[in-house]
Amino acid sequence: MNRQLNRICLLTNYNLYESKRYFTEKFADALKRKGIETFCIDAQTSCLDTEALVSIARFNPDLTCSFNSIHRLSEDSFLCDYLQVPHWSILVDPAVYSTGLTHSPYSIISCVDEEDVHSIRTGDYKNSFFFPHAVEKELIGTGKKEKIYDVVFLGSCYDYETLETYWKDEEPEEIQKIIAAASQMVLSESETSIAHAIYTAWKASSVPQEKVNFLSLFYYVDRYTRGKDRIELIQSIKNAQVHVFGTHAEDESAMLLGWNHYLSDFQNVTVHPPVSFQEGLEILKQSKIALNSMPFFKQGSHERVFTALACGALPLTTDTPYWKENFVEGKEILLYRHKQLQEVDVVIQEVLANEPLRTAIAAQGALNVEQNHTWDQRVEFIQKIIPQMLNEI
């Protein structure tokens, strides 16, 4: 049977800052512009109810999809298994946290990091592909002339100090050494992923494989490096006013301290209450420089870079192969390296002192986004690849 992509049911639910709901809305708009009929259902904070399931069945989609994953119907059953309709999980977090999705024959998975795609394609599972972040085309060029924020960071605080104390209480010394070594590699080496760093650190140890919980190690290294990198990035800025919008990461039982704990002694840093994703865009439109810390994706994207450029802010982001391959450093984007954080303050001062330069770099970056990274372009891509997968399910 030659299946086509004509009708998509988009599912969404709550997440911190409401980014998934925003992505879903803008992605649906792009799908409709390309002639694909859409039907959106908001699962709120729980599983889909009977009424929602009936509505999906009546719509009779070729595909359901969601950013990240929706709650399972039961411990071993996904929505796609119940409906016998393929479901596309658009992962925007590391894929290691969603490997259970590969157990369903109706599951399609995309990743924003190319290395994650390769890790998902293990065994018999092949329905995975690279699908980076994007922005709506109408957002590009909406920045305001008056910029009231010199430097902004929009995002959560990961309490890496408390997390380190936690694993030192919970894990044997040899496992602690693996976590520490892997974390150092992730932060200091721009091409080394978390998974590769853990594997390298483990191979250099004498710990037998059966005593290693890879997912647990990944969690520790991921959360630790997220927190340490973004906090030390902000702390490295001495001579510009920095505005941080966000709260502590809400899913972390071992990480309790927020931005004020780490930044209250820095007089040039102002911590604001968290804002929604859409409110964050309005802040970016009034910002000169937007920080993006992402040690967890070395071969992939993050929406903070695309949204910053679309809104007229110049992003300063983690140095990774992905950004170097897709943007020209110093002409479309600014990059920083964790092991050279002492250079960040100098770079920011130079850019803030030269508004024509900042504007020119941001404009070139925005043009790159317009030409390569909109939801409309992503839809054109899936119109080619998804039908092939549907025909194989």
C-alpha positions as CSV (number, residue, x, y, z in Angstrom):
1,M,0.0,0.0,0.0
2,N,1.4,3.4,-1.0
3,R,0.6,5.6,2.1
4,Q,0.7,9.4,1.8
5,L,1.0,12.1,4.4
6,N,-2.3,14.0,4.2
7,R,-3.7,14.1,7.8
8,I,-1.7,14.5,11.0
9,C,-3.0,14.6,14.5
10,L,-0.7,16.6,16.8
11,L,-0.7,15.9,20.5
12,T,0.8,18.2,23.1
13,N,0.8,18.6,26.9
14,Y,2.4,20.6,29.7
15,N,6.1,21.3,30.0
16,L,8.0,24.0,31.9
17,Y,7.8,27.3,30.0
18,E,5.2,25.8,27.6
19,S,7.6,25.4,24.8
20,K,6.0,22.2,23.5
21,R,2.6,23.8,23.1
22,Y,4.2,26.7,21.2
23,F,6.2,24.4,18.9
24,T,3.1,22.4,18.2
25,E,1.1,25.4,17.2
26,K,3.7,26.8,14.8
27,F,4.5,23.4,13.3
28,A,0.8,22.8,12.7
29,D,0.6,26.2,10.9
30,A,3.5,25.1,8.6
31,L,1.9,21.8,7.9
32,K,-1.4,23.5,6.9
33,R,0.5,25.8,4.6
34,K,1.9,22.7,2.8
35,G,-1.6,21.2,2.3
36,I,-1.6,18.8,5.2
37,E,-4.8,18.6,7.3
38,T,-4.1,18.9,11.0
39,F,-6.0,18.1,14.2
40,C,-4.5,19.2,17.6
41,I,-5.3,17.7,21.0
42,D,-3.9,19.0,24.3
43,A,-3.4,16.2,26.9
44,Q,-2.8,18.7,29.6
45,T,-0.8,16.9,32.3
46,S,-2.2,13.4,32.1
47,C,-3.0,10.6,29.8
48,L,-5.4,11.1,26.9
49,D,-9.0,10.4,28.0
50,T,-11.7,8.4,26.2
51,E,-13.1,11.4,24.4
52,A,-9.7,12.4,23.0
53,L,-9.1,8.8,21.8
54,V,-12.5,8.8,20.0
55,S,-11.8,12.2,18.4
56,I,-8.5,10.9,17.1
57,A,-10.1,7.8,15.6
58,R,-12.8,9.9,13.9
59,F,-10.1,12.2,12.4
60,N,-8.5,9.0,11.0
61,P,-4.9,10.4,10.7
62,D,-2.1,9.0,8.6
63,L,0.1,9.8,11.6
64,T,0.0,11.2,15.1
65,C,2.9,13.1,16.4
66,S,4.1,15.0,19.5
67,F,7.2,16.9,20.7
68,N,9.0,14.5,23.0
69,S,6.6,11.8,24.1
70,I,3.0,11.6,25.5
71,H,2.1,9.6,28.6
72,R,1.7,5.9,27.9
73,L,-1.8,4.4,28.0
74,S,-0.4,1.7,30.3
75,E,3.0,0.5,31.4
76,D,3.6,-1.4,28.2
77,S,1.2,0.3,25.7
78,F,1.5,3.5,23.7
79,L,-1.3,5.4,21.9
80,C,0.0,4.2,18.6
81,D,-0.4,0.5,19.7
82,Y,-4.0,1.1,20.7
83,L,-4.9,3.0,17.5
84,Q,-2.7,1.0,15.3
85,V,-1.7,4.3,13.7
86,P,2.0,5.3,13.4
87,H,3.2,7.9,16.0
88,W,6.1,10.2,15.4
89,S,7.9,11.4,18.5
90,I,9.8,14.6,17.7
91,L,12.5,14.4,20.4
92,V,14.0,17.7,21.5
93,D,15.8,16.2,24.5
94,P,18.6,13.5,24.5
95,A,17.2,10.3,23.0
96,V,18.6,8.1,25.8
97,Y,15.6,9.2,28.0
98,S,13.1,7.9,25.4
99,T,14.6,4.5,24.2
100,G,11.4,2.8,25.3
101,L,9.7,4.3,22.2
102,T,11.6,1.8,20.0
103,H,9.6,-1.1,21.4
104,S,6.5,-0.2,19.4
105,P,6.3,-1.3,15.8
106,Y,4.2,1.9,15.1
107,S,6.9,4.2,16.5
108,I,8.8,6.8,14.4
109,I,11.5,8.8,16.2
110,S,13.3,12.0,15.2
111,C,16.2,13.5,17.0
112,V,17.7,17.0,17.1
113,D,21.2,15.5,17.4
114,E,22.6,13.3,14.6
115,E,24.6,11.1,17.1
116,D,21.3,10.3,18.8
117,V,19.9,9.1,15.5
118,H,22.7,6.6,15.2
119,S,22.2,5.4,18.8
120,I,18.5,4.9,18.3
121,R,19.1,2.9,15.2
122,T,20.2,-0.2,17.0
123,G,19.1,-3.8,16.5
124,D,16.0,-4.0,14.2
125,Y,14.7,-0.4,14.8
126,K,15.3,1.8,11.8
127,N,12.5,4.4,11.8
128,S,14.6,7.3,13.1
129,F,15.9,10.4,11.4
130,F,17.6,13.8,12.1
131,F,15.1,16.6,12.5
132,P,16.6,19.8,14.1
133,H,14.8,22.6,15.7
134,A,13.2,25.4,13.7
135,V,11.3,28.6,13.9
136,E,8.2,30.0,12.3
137,K,9.1,32.2,9.3
138,E,6.9,35.0,10.5
139,L,9.1,35.4,13.6
140,I,12.1,36.4,11.5
141,G,12.8,40.1,11.5
142,T,10.5,41.0,14.4
143,G,13.2,42.4,16.7
144,K,12.6,45.8,18.2
145,K,14.9,48.8,17.5
146,E,15.1,49.6,21.2
147,K,17.2,47.0,23.0
148,I,16.7,47.2,26.8
149,Y,18.7,44.1,27.7
150,D,22.4,43.8,27.0
151,V,22.7,40.0,27.7
152,V,19.9,37.5,28.5
153,F,19.7,33.9,29.3
154,L,16.3,32.1,29.2
155,G,16.3,28.7,30.9
156,S,16.4,26.6,34.0
157,C,19.1,26.3,36.7
158,Y,20.5,22.8,37.2
159,D,21.9,22.6,40.7
160,Y,25.1,20.8,39.9
161,E,26.7,21.2,43.3
162,T,23.9,19.4,45.1
163,L,23.8,16.8,42.4
164,E,27.5,16.1,42.9
165,T,26.9,15.7,46.7
166,Y,24.1,13.3,46.0
167,W,26.1,11.0,43.7
168,K,29.0,11.0,46.1
169,D,26.6,9.7,48.8
170,E,24.9,7.2,46.6
171,E,27.7,5.8,44.3
172,P,30.9,3.9,44.9
173,E,34.2,5.7,44.4
174,E,35.0,4.1,41.1
175,I,31.7,5.2,39.7
176,Q,32.2,8.7,41.0
177,K,35.5,8.8,39.1
178,I,33.8,7.8,35.9
179,I,31.2,10.6,36.3
180,A,33.9,13.2,37.0
181,A,36.1,12.1,34.1
182,A,33.2,12.0,31.7
183,S,31.9,15.4,32.8
184,Q,35.3,16.9,32.3
185,M,35.5,15.5,28.7
186,V,32.1,16.8,27.8
187,L,32.9,20.3,29.0
188,S,36.4,20.6,27.6
189,E,36.1,18.8,24.3
190,S,33.7,20.4,21.7
191,E,33.2,17.2,19.7
192,T,32.8,14.7,22.6
193,S,29.2,13.6,23.4
194,I,28.0,12.5,26.8
195,A,27.6,8.9,25.7
196,H,31.1,8.8,24.2
197,A,32.7,10.5,27.2
198,I,31.0,7.9,29.6
199,Y,32.2,5.0,27.4
200,T,35.7,6.4,27.3
201,A,35.9,7.0,31.1
202,W,34.4,3.6,31.8
203,K,37.0,1.8,29.5
204,A,39.8,3.6,31.3
205,S,38.5,2.2,34.7
206,S,38.5,-1.2,36.1
207,V,34.7,-1.3,36.7
208,P,33.1,-4.4,35.2
209,Q,30.2,-3.7,32.7
210,E,27.6,-5.4,34.9
211,K,28.2,-2.8,37.6
212,V,27.6,0.1,35.3
213,N,24.1,1.6,35.0
214,F,24.6,3.6,31.8
215,L,21.3,5.5,32.0
216,S,22.1,6.6,35.6
217,L,25.6,7.8,34.5
218,F,24.1,9.6,31.6
219,Y,21.7,11.4,33.8
220,Y,24.4,12.5,36.3
221,V,26.8,13.7,33.5
222,D,24.0,15.4,31.6
223,R,22.6,17.3,34.5
224,Y,25.9,18.2,36.0
225,T,27.4,19.5,32.8
226,R,24.2,21.4,32.0
227,G,24.3,23.2,35.3
228,K,28.1,23.8,35.5
229,D,28.4,25.1,32.0
230,R,25.5,27.6,32.0
231,I,26.2,28.8,35.5
232,E,29.9,29.4,34.9
233,L,29.1,31.0,31.6
234,I,26.9,33.6,33.3
235,Q,29.5,34.0,36.1
236,S,32.2,34.7,33.6
237,I,30.6,37.9,32.4
238,K,31.9,40.7,34.5
239,N,31.3,44.0,32.7
240,A,27.8,43.7,31.1
241,Q,24.4,43.6,32.6
242,V,23.0,40.0,32.4
243,H,19.3,39.2,32.8
244,V,18.3,35.6,33.7
245,F,14.7,34.4,33.2
246,G,13.9,31.0,34.6
247,T,13.6,28.7,37.6
248,H,15.2,25.5,38.9
249,A,14.6,22.4,36.7
250,E,11.4,21.0,38.1
251,D,12.1,17.3,37.5
252,E,15.2,17.0,39.6
253,S,14.7,15.4,43.1
254,A,18.4,15.8,44.0
255,M,18.8,19.4,42.7
256,L,17.0,21.9,44.9
257,L,18.8,25.2,44.5
258,G,18.0,27.8,41.9
259,W,19.6,30.8,40.1
260,N,19.7,33.0,43.2
261,H,22.0,30.6,45.0
262,Y,24.6,30.7,42.3
263,L,24.2,34.3,41.1
264,S,23.2,36.5,44.1
265,D,26.8,37.6,44.6
266,F,27.1,38.9,41.1
267,Q,26.0,42.5,41.0
268,N,25.8,42.7,37.3
269,V,23.3,39.8,37.1
270,T,19.6,40.2,37.6
271,V,17.5,37.1,38.2
272,H,13.9,37.4,37.0
273,P,10.9,35.1,37.5
274,P,10.4,32.5,34.8
275,V,8.4,33.5,31.7
276,S,6.5,31.4,29.1
277,F,8.2,30.6,25.8
278,Q,6.1,33.2,24.0
279,E,7.0,35.8,26.6
280,G,10.6,34.9,26.2
281,L,10.4,35.7,22.5
282,E,9.3,39.3,23.4
283,I,12.4,39.5,25.7
284,L,14.6,38.3,22.9
285,K,13.2,41.0,20.6
286,Q,14.5,43.6,23.0
287,S,17.9,42.0,23.7
288,K,21.4,42.5,22.2
289,I,23.0,39.2,23.1
290,A,21.3,35.9,24.0
291,L,23.3,33.1,25.7
292,N,22.8,29.4,24.9
293,S,24.5,26.7,26.8
294,M,24.0,23.1,25.4
295,P,26.8,20.7,26.2
296,F,24.3,17.8,25.8
297,F,24.1,18.2,22.0
298,K,27.4,18.2,20.1
299,Q,25.9,17.2,16.7
300,G,22.6,18.9,17.0
301,S,20.6,22.1,17.4
302,H,18.8,24.1,20.1
303,E,15.9,26.5,19.6
304,R,17.5,29.2,21.6
305,V,19.9,30.0,18.8
306,F,17.2,30.1,16.0
307,T,14.8,32.1,18.1
308,A,17.4,34.6,19.1
309,L,18.5,35.3,15.5
310,A,14.8,35.5,14.4
311,C,14.2,38.1,17.1
312,G,17.2,40.2,16.3
313,A,19.4,39.1,19.2
314,L,22.9,37.8,18.6
315,P,23.4,34.3,20.1
316,L,26.5,33.3,22.0
317,T,26.3,29.5,22.0
318,T,28.3,26.4,22.9
319,D,31.1,25.6,20.4
320,T,30.0,22.4,18.7
321,P,30.5,20.8,15.3
322,Y,26.8,21.4,14.4
323,W,27.0,25.1,14.8
324,K,30.3,25.3,12.9
325,E,28.9,23.3,10.0
326,N,25.7,25.3,9.7
327,F,26.8,28.9,10.6
328,V,29.9,31.0,10.1
329,E,31.5,31.9,13.5
330,G,32.0,35.6,13.9
331,K,29.8,36.4,10.9
332,E,26.5,34.7,11.7
333,I,26.9,33.5,15.2
334,L,29.2,33.7,18.3
335,L,30.7,30.6,19.9
336,Y,32.3,30.0,23.3
337,R,34.4,27.2,24.7
338,H,34.0,26.1,28.3
339,K,37.7,25.7,28.8
340,Q,38.2,29.3,27.6
341,L,35.4,31.0,29.5
342,Q,37.8,33.8,30.4
343,E,37.4,35.1,26.9
344,V,33.6,35.5,27.0
345,D,33.6,38.8,28.8
346,V,36.0,40.3,26.3
347,V,34.0,39.1,23.3
348,I,30.8,40.5,24.8
349,Q,32.3,43.8,25.6
350,E,33.6,44.2,22.0
351,V,30.2,43.4,20.5
352,L,28.3,45.6,22.9
353,A,30.7,48.5,22.1
354,N,30.1,48.1,18.3
355,E,26.3,48.0,17.6
356,P,26.7,48.1,13.8
357,L,28.9,44.9,14.1
358,R,26.4,43.2,16.4
359,T,23.5,44.1,14.1
360,A,25.4,42.9,11.0
361,I,26.2,39.5,12.5
362,A,22.7,39.0,13.8
363,A,21.2,40.0,10.4
364,Q,23.4,37.5,8.6
365,G,22.5,34.8,11.1
366,A,18.8,35.6,10.7
367,L,19.1,35.3,6.9
368,N,20.7,31.8,7.4
369,V,17.7,30.8,9.6
370,E,15.2,32.1,7.0
371,Q,16.9,30.1,4.3
372,N,17.5,26.9,6.1
373,H,15.7,26.6,9.5
374,T,12.0,27.4,9.3
375,W,9.1,25.0,10.1
376,D,8.1,25.3,6.4
377,Q,11.4,23.8,5.3
378,R,11.2,21.1,7.9
379,V,7.7,20.1,6.6
380,E,9.1,19.9,3.0
381,F,11.7,17.5,4.4
382,I,9.2,15.2,6.2
383,Q,7.0,15.1,3.1
384,K,9.8,13.2,1.5
385,I,10.9,10.9,4.3
386,I,7.8,10.1,6.4
387,P,5.7,8.4,3.6
388,Q,8.6,6.0,3.1
389,M,8.5,5.0,6.7
390,L,4.7,4.7,6.8
391,N,4.9,2.3,3.9
392,E,7.2,0.1,5.9
393,I,5.2,0.0,9.1
